[in-house]
Amino acid sequence: MPQPLMPKATAVWLVENTSLTFEQIAEFCGLHPLEVQAIADGEVAAQMHGLDPVAAGQTTAEDIKRCERDPEARLKLSPHAIPPQLSKHRGPRYTPISKRQDKPDAIAYVLRNHPELSDAQISKLIGTTKPTIAAVRDRTHWNSPNIKPRHPVHLGLCTTQEFEAALERAQRGKKAGETEAESAAAVADEEAED
C-alpha cells in the first residue's frame, strides 16, 4: 500500500490534531501501531514537527472526519500524492573504468558473430564510438594483438534484454531492406520490359 511522504511527521500531526485511532494512523502512515503509540507518548519523534497531510495534498479533511466518526474506516492516500516513478535516464551510459578496456573485446565479438548490427547500433549497445568500432574492424586499434572476442553481456556492458532487442531491431531492418530491394528490382524489371 502506498504511504505518504514523511510518514513519521504525518503521524505526529495526526496524533496531535485528530482523534484517529493508533491503528488508523499506523495503517495510513505505514508504521506499527506501537510506534504510533510511542509517538503519542512522546517517546519517539518528540522534537519532530508534524506534517499536515491535508495541506500536503495526501488526504482530505473530509476523509479525516469520516475516519474520526468510524474507527473501522481507513484513511485513503490521494492518487496525486504518490510521486511519479522516475524513468530510466536515456543519456550516455556510464561505464566504470575497470570495464572500459573490455569494450574492444565486446566490439570484436559483435562484429564477428552479428554482422547485421550497424555501427550505430553497436555504439549504442556497448557505449562506444564509431571510430573505435572502425579501428577494431580494421585491426588498427592500438591494442589489436590483445583483443579477444567476448560477449558484451558477459562483460557487463549491456543486459541480455538490450542485446536481444538490438538483434531484433537489426533483423526487422534487414527484412525491411530486403522488401525495398525486391520492390526496386521489380520496378527495374517493369521498366526494362517497357
C-alpha atoms as one frame of an Amber mdcrd trajectory, in Angstrom:
protein
   0.000   0.000   0.000   1.397   3.440  -0.883   2.473   5.576   2.045   2.592
   9.338   2.440   5.875  11.150   2.156   7.498  11.678   5.568   5.304   9.115
   7.356   6.549   9.843  10.905   5.973  13.590  10.560   2.499  12.848   9.178
   1.836  10.501  12.110   2.951  13.226  14.564   0.476  15.686  13.054  -2.367
  13.143  13.028  -1.730  12.198  16.685  -1.673  15.856  17.781  -4.572  17.176
  15.676  -7.083  14.356  15.198  -8.923  11.734  17.226  -7.994   8.877  14.885
  -7.077   5.533  16.444  -3.470   4.381  16.520  -4.379   1.585  14.081  -5.848
   4.061  11.588  -2.790   6.311  11.764  -0.412   3.334  11.630  -2.080   1.872
   8.546  -2.168   5.223   6.742   1.471   6.031   7.546   2.854   2.509   7.136
   4.017   2.329  10.748   3.411  -0.189  13.534   0.592   0.757  15.969   3.057
   0.580  18.882   5.283   3.109  17.129   2.304   5.453  16.760   1.554   4.953
  20.468   5.181   5.808  21.285   4.817   8.984  19.204   1.683   9.860  21.205
   3.539   9.203  24.484   6.397  11.461  23.382   8.964   8.635  23.384   9.547
   8.761  19.630   9.842  11.855  17.423   9.488  14.215  20.380  11.187  17.141
  18.621   9.701  16.400  15.180   7.366  18.942  13.613   4.178  17.433  12.261
   3.330  17.469   8.563  -0.277  18.328   7.759  -1.415  15.637   5.270  -4.312
  17.829   4.086  -2.029  20.779   3.286   0.451  18.389   1.640  -2.348  17.008
  -0.558  -2.013  13.472   0.811  -5.628  13.206   2.011  -8.700  15.409   2.538
 -10.235  16.933   5.665 -13.499  15.131   4.841 -11.693  11.787   4.794 -10.153
  12.516   8.211 -13.568  13.478   9.658 -15.132  10.329   8.178 -12.465   8.173
   9.822 -12.808  10.014  13.152 -16.514   9.113  13.216 -15.918   5.447  12.277
 -12.928   3.712  13.962 -13.163   0.862  11.425 -12.770   3.205   8.443  -9.320
   3.762   6.936  -7.743   6.912   5.533  -7.051   6.849   1.820  -3.978   8.372
   0.227  -4.871  10.738  -2.608  -3.802   9.374  -6.000  -1.953  12.606  -6.883
   0.013  12.415  -3.612   2.039   9.474  -4.895   5.196  10.829  -6.545   5.685
   9.837 -10.187   8.101   6.992 -10.806  11.394   8.129 -12.244  12.038   6.929
 -15.757  15.343   5.441 -16.734  17.900   8.042 -17.747  18.421   7.788 -21.503
  21.624   9.806 -21.707  25.096   8.471 -22.285  25.769   5.346 -20.303  28.486
   5.475 -17.677  30.942   2.603 -17.859  33.213   2.020 -14.869  36.915   2.446
 -15.555  37.530  -1.243 -14.818  35.224  -2.261 -17.705  36.346   0.249 -20.324
  39.215  -1.922 -21.524  36.652  -4.684 -22.240  34.822  -2.652 -24.887  37.112
  -3.616 -27.803  36.605  -7.306 -26.891  32.828  -6.833 -26.981  33.056  -4.941
 -30.284  35.101  -7.774 -31.802  32.521 -10.330 -30.641  29.601  -8.398 -32.109
  31.406  -7.733 -35.397  32.294 -11.423 -35.754  29.007 -13.019 -34.633  26.373
 -10.413 -35.518  27.358  -8.557 -38.694  23.713  -7.481 -39.184  24.151  -4.856
 -36.435  25.057  -1.417 -37.745  27.852   0.669 -36.268  25.254   2.973 -34.693
  23.538   0.019 -33.001  26.860  -1.357 -31.734  27.828   2.100 -30.494  24.574
   2.465 -28.570  24.608  -1.107 -27.247  28.179  -1.136 -25.936  28.588   2.581
 -25.286  31.484   3.211 -27.613  32.305   5.428 -30.580  32.197   4.694 -34.300
  35.945   5.368 -34.736  36.676   2.694 -32.107  34.409   0.237 -33.922  36.172
   1.021 -37.220  39.588   0.594 -35.576  38.626  -2.831 -34.182  37.135  -3.878
 -37.540  40.243  -2.755 -39.493  42.632  -4.114 -36.833  44.179  -0.673 -36.430
  43.176  -0.400 -32.784  46.186   0.340 -30.556  45.562  -2.893 -28.604  44.677
  -5.152 -31.564  47.047  -8.016 -30.676  45.374  -8.431 -27.269  41.719  -8.211
 -28.327  39.791 -11.416 -27.675  36.132 -11.505 -28.804  33.946 -11.787 -25.700
  30.170 -11.464 -25.320  29.154  -7.950 -24.158  26.506  -9.350 -21.766  29.119
 -11.493 -20.006  31.352  -8.438 -19.718  28.515  -6.447 -18.133  28.442  -3.797
 -20.853  24.764  -4.393 -21.644  21.895  -6.580 -20.496  20.544  -9.639 -22.258
  17.298  -7.790 -22.981  19.147  -4.864 -24.572  21.267  -7.240 -26.657  18.259
  -9.242 -27.869  16.290  -6.061 -28.609  19.173  -4.740 -30.743  19.333  -8.026
 -32.661  15.577  -7.962 -33.195  15.710  -4.377 -34.498  18.543  -5.358 -36.841
  16.532  -8.318 -38.158  13.469  -6.106 -38.737  15.629  -3.550 -40.535  17.185
  -6.292 -42.648  13.746  -7.619 -43.669  12.535  -4.112 -44.491  15.664  -3.571
 -46.586  15.046  -6.837 -48.446  11.457  -5.862 -49.289  12.632  -2.444 -50.524
  15.307  -4.113 -52.651  12.739  -6.580 -54.061  10.311  -3.772 -54.927  13.126
  -1.760 -56.547  14.132  -4.832 -58.575  10.506  -5.342 -59.658  10.254  -1.708
 -60.784  13.531  -2.069 -62.700  12.225  -5.237 -64.386   8.986  -3.475 -65.394
  10.957  -0.545 -66.837  13.199  -2.937 -68.741  10.145  -4.683 -70.265   8.673
  -1.350 -71.411
